[in-house]
Amino acid sequence: MGRFIARRLLLLIPILFGVVTVTFIIMYVIPGDPVLSLVGERYDEETLDRLRGELGLDRPLALRYIDYLGRVARFDFGRSFVTGRPVLDTIQERFPRTLALAGAAMLIAVAGGLAAGAVAGSGRVPWVGKGLMALTLVGVSIPVFWLGLLLIHLFAIKLEILPPSGYGGGSIRYLILPALTLSFASMATVARVTRAGFLEAGSEDFVRTARAKGLGERAVMGKHVFRNALIPVVTIVGTDFGSYLGGSVLTESIFGWPGLGRLIVQSILRRDFPVIQGAVLFMAILFVLVNLIVDISYGFIDPRIRGEGAKE
């Protein structure tokens, strides 16, 4: 297992190098001049030249790339073209808000998805299981932005029990609607995968053997069926949680949630290249680390996988 972790950490280096390179090139190839975004409609060429010199945009692209690699190696993502603040400070300010939203959404998705999938997969109440699976089809089909608007219309405008948008100083009332919106698709996917895992594991020989030995149905479901059904669920949870941490652009934009996703949208509109590059690199690091944790967790869920990791 130790060699497996070390190998995955080494693979992180070329992945991040590729992210840095691709992001840097794209930023300076796409149409749009960040200097023009800063000066507005009224400007003169002298002002443009002065600003380009101050921002380092008058240097050759290759030199700017080498300089950027050096700064990234020192964990220096530069300063925002718009605010002048260090990019890392801006990310550190926004990330806890995204983490709160991602954690709440994933908690709802896992709890609701596992419960719905277990009920549908156990087959004890068939009509309930069929109804839950029908709801999951809606969950994986409905667009996030449409669901968010529906929830705002229902709970904020009609019922007036929750605020429609904003951060509210971190109040949980402002977190509920964006978390529900963000969790819905993941909850539906987790429910469907859990149900499939229950049905597949329930037909295995070791489950029939456990029942033949007189083990109670609750113990069979909890110790044998549920544990084996968790592995694909962990994969989904890890992937979705990594994308949540990277900033859920649509959800944060709809609800005015000041997280990483909204920061990236605002930075793209303002051509704030350092912020875009720093935020994308930060997202890539988070996504890779979350997937590494998911791979390691397989060994704790299934001892057979742990044994394969040890052999490596």
Secondary structure, DSSP 8 states (H G I E B T S, - for coil): -HHHHHHHHHHHHHHHHHHHHHHHHHHHHSS--HHHHHH-S---HHHHHHHHHHHTTTS-HHHHHHHHHHHHHTT---B-TTT--BHHHHHHHHHHHHHHHHHHHHHHHHHHHHHHHHHHHH-SSHHHHHHHHHHHHHHHHS-HHHHHHHHIIIIIIIS--S-SS--GGG-HHHHHHHHHHHHHHHHHHHHHHHHHHHHHHHTSHHHHHHHHTT--HHHIIIIIIHHHHHHHHHHHHHHHHHHHHT--HHHHHHTT--SHHHHHHHHHHTT-HHHHHHHHHHHHHHHHHHHHHHHHHHHHH-HHHHHHHHH-
